[in-house]
Amino acid sequence: EIVLTQSPATLSLSPGERATLSCRASQSVSSYLAWYQHKPGQAPRLLIYDASNRATGIPARFSGSGSGTDFTLTISGLEPEDFAVYYCQIRSNWPRGYTFGQGTKLEIK
Amino acid sequence: QVQLQESGPGLVEPSGTLSLTCAVSGDSISSNNWWSWVRQPPGKGLEWIGEIYESGTTNYNPSLKSRVTISVDKSKNQFSLKLTSVTAADTAVYYCARDDWAFDYWGPGILVTVSS
C-alpha cells in the first residue's frame, strides 16, 4: 500500500506570499498525482491532475511539479480565498484505487 | 454543467446499514467514466471508499471492502453506496464524485451520523 506524507501539516503565510506544499509517496507513483483544495462546508476542488496539469478554471497562480515520489504544489501570490486545506492524491493501476495524503492546512498568518 | 447530489438518511443506528444515492445530471453515468464515493470523518482527512463503472465493475478500498457495496442504476442516472455493520467510526461527510483518473466533479456532501 502506498502512503502519502504531506508537509508541513500547517503552513502560516500572509496574502501575497508564495506557498510551497510537499507530498511524498512511499514508492514511485509516476505522475499519477492530483491536488485538491478543501474549504469547510464545501466539496473538495480539483486543482492539479497528473502532477502538473491545471484543472479547468484553476488560476495560473496554482502550479504542480514533481514525479516519482516527490511532488510540490506552489501557490504564487496568495489570495485571501486560497486559505484552506490541501490534499494530494495518487491513483494506483493495480489494484485500481486511490489514496489521499493527510492534508496541509494553509492558514493566514 | 455536471452536477452530483447525494441523498439518504442523516442518521443510522450502530450495526445498521448506511445507504446513500448519488444523482448525476449534466452527464451520463454511461459516459466512459468511473464514479466514486469519498468520506471525511469529523476533524480528519479524506478517505476513498470505492468506485463503479457503468458496466457494474467495482473497486473498493481494501480497509472497507468487506462492508461496502457500490451499485449503479443507469435508468435513473445514479449510483449508490451501502456500508454495513456501521459504528461511530463511520460517522462522516460522504461525497460522491466523477472519477476521471482525478475527481473533477463532486457532490456537496451529506453528513451521516451513526448513533442510537
Interface residues (C-beta under 8 A of the other chain):
Chain A: E1 Y32 A34 Y36 H38 Q42 A43 P44 R45 L46 Y49 D50 A55 T56 Y87 Q89 R91 P95 R96 G97 Y98 T99 F100 G101 Q102 G103
Chain B: S36 V38 G45 L46 E47 W48 E51 N59 Y60 N61 P62 Y95 W101 A102 F103 D104 W106 G107 P108 G109
